[in-house]
């Protein structure tokens, strides 16, 4: 799941997860060197919870539910 503060999230499923993450990190770093792309590892259950909690209404209100940085 790719989380975006100002638009809909993107959910992607792939067999080569590491390659896709590496490509996203590289592309993000080339576009914006001042912000770090944060990557979290969550369970399927947690992912479903974050999909439900980060709906358009909450985002519009500035409420974001993201995993802990740890």
C-alpha positions in Angstrom: 0.0 0.0 0.0 1.3 3.4 -0.9 -0.1 6.1 1.4 -0.7 9.6 0.0 -1.8 12.4 2.3 -3.7 14.3 -0.4 -5.1 11.6 -2.6 -6.3 8.0 -2.6 -3.9 5.3 -1.5 -2.5 2.8 -4.0 -2.5 -0.9 -3.3 -0.1 -3.1 -5.2 0.5 -6.8 -5.1 3.6 -8.3 -6.7 5.8 -11.4 -6.4 9.0 -9.3 -6.5 8.3 -7.0 -3.6 11.9 -6.1 -2.9 12.6 -5.0 -6.5 9.5 -2.8 -6.6 10.4 -1.2 -3.2 14.0 -0.6 -4.4 12.7 1.0 -7.6 10.2 3.2 -5.6 13.0 4.3 -3.2 15.3 5.2 -6.0 12.7 7.1 -7.9 11.5 9.0 -4.8 15.1 9.9 -3.9 15.6 11.3 -7.4 12.5 13.4 -7.2 12.8 14.7 -3.7 16.0 14.4 -1.8 14.7 16.5 1.2 12.1 14.0 2.3 12.7 10.3 3.2 10.4 7.7 1.9 9.2 5.7 4.9 8.7 2.0 4.4 6.8 -0.1 7.0 6.4 -3.9 7.3 2.9 -4.7 8.5 0.8 -7.8 8.7 -2.2 -8.4 6.5 -4.5 -7.7 9.4 -2.8 -4.3 10.1 -2.9 -3.4 6.4 -6.6 -3.9 6.3 -7.0 -1.7 9.4 -4.8 1.1 7.8 -6.9 0.9 4.6 -10.1 1.4 6.6 -8.7 4.1 8.9 -7.1 6.2 6.1 -10.3 7.0 4.3 -10.9 10.2 2.4 -12.9 11.8 5.2 -10.1 11.3 7.7 -7.5 12.5 5.3 -9.5 15.7 4.5 -9.6 16.3 8.3 -5.8 15.8 8.5 -6.1 12.6 10.5 -3.7 9.9 9.4 -3.2 6.4 10.9 0.3 5.2 10.1 2.4 2.5 11.8 4.9 3.4 14.4 8.4 4.4 13.2 9.9 1.6 15.2 
